[in-house]
């Protein structure tokens, strides 16, 4: 069984016991989180599509860790002007293991 959830402005296709990396959630390591914004769920040919969400559907997971993602380098340059700017950024992210998918 799979589900498509929405969190942090993005959509993720998840299934049971899968590990996903999402935008930072306000939960500590080891805590349970639930995703109520389920857009689609089903298995095989039996698929339910919400309009836009499926009422009563819920995906639960467990927070494995809070971490920072890979560094992204932003480099600006204008030729022949001695103008150079270099900045780095690391996005905060949460690693979640999906434990259960409940569909109505």
C-alpha positions in Angstrom: 0.0 0.0 0.0 1.2 3.5 -0.8 0.1 7.1 -0.1 0.9 10.5 -1.4 1.3 13.1 1.4 1.9 16.8 1.4 4.2 18.4 3.9 6.5 21.4 3.7 5.0 22.5 0.4 6.1 19.3 -1.3 4.5 16.0 -2.1 6.0 12.6 -1.2 5.0 9.1 -2.3 5.4 6.9 0.7 4.9 3.3 1.8 5.1 1.4 5.1 8.7 1.1 6.6 10.1 3.6 4.1 12.5 6.3 5.2 11.9 9.8 3.8 13.6 13.2 4.2 11.3 16.1 4.6 11.5 19.8 5.5 12.1 20.5 9.2 9.3 19.4 11.5 8.9 20.5 15.1 9.3 17.1 16.7 12.1 15.6 18.7 14.0 12.4 17.8 11.9 9.3 18.6 8.6 11.1 18.7 5.6 10.2 16.5 4.4 12.5 13.8 1.2 12.3 11.7 0.5 13.6 8.2 -3.2 14.4 7.7 -2.8 15.9 4.2 -3.2 12.6 2.2 -3.7 13.3 -1.5 -3.9 9.8 -2.8 -3.6 6.2 -1.4 -4.2 2.7 -2.5 -2.5 -0.5 -3.7 -2.3 -1.8 -7.3 -5.4 -1.0 -9.3 -7.4 0.0 -6.2 -6.4 3.7 -5.8 -8.4 6.5 -4.1 -7.7 10.0 -5.2 -8.8 12.9 -3.0 -10.3 16.2 -4.1 -7.9 17.6 -2.9 -7.5 15.6 0.3 -8.9 12.2 1.4 -11.1 12.6 4.5 -10.2 10.3 7.3 -6.9 9.2 5.8 -3.8 9.5 7.9 -0.1 8.5 7.6 2.0 8.2 10.8 5.7 8.1 11.2 8.6 8.2 13.7 11.3 10.9 13.7 14.7 9.2 13.3 16.8 12.4 13.3 17.0 16.1 12.8 19.9 17.2 10.6 21.2 19.7 8.1 21.3 18.9 4.4 24.1 19.2 2.0 25.7 22.6 1.5 24.6 24.7 -1.5 27.1 27.2 -2.7 25.8 30.5 -4.2 28.4 32.4 -6.2 27.9 35.7 -7.9 30.4 37.3 -10.2 30.5 40.2 -12.6 33.3 40.1 -15.1 36.0 42.8 -15.2 34.4 44.5 -12.1 36.2 42.7 -9.3 32.8 41.7 -7.9 32.6 38.3 -6.3 30.3 37.1 -3.5 30.3 33.5 -2.2 27.7 32.2 0.3 26.8 28.8 1.5 23.5 27.4 2.8 22.5 24.2 4.6 18.8 23.5 4.9 17.4 22.0 8.1 15.6 18.6 7.4 14.0 15.8 9.3 14.4 12.1 8.6 11.1 10.2 9.1 10.4 6.4 9.0 6.8 5.7 7.9 5.1 3.3 10.4 1.5 3.2 9.3 -0.9 4.2 6.6 -4.6 4.3 7.4 -7.1 4.9 4.7 -10.9 5.2 5.1 
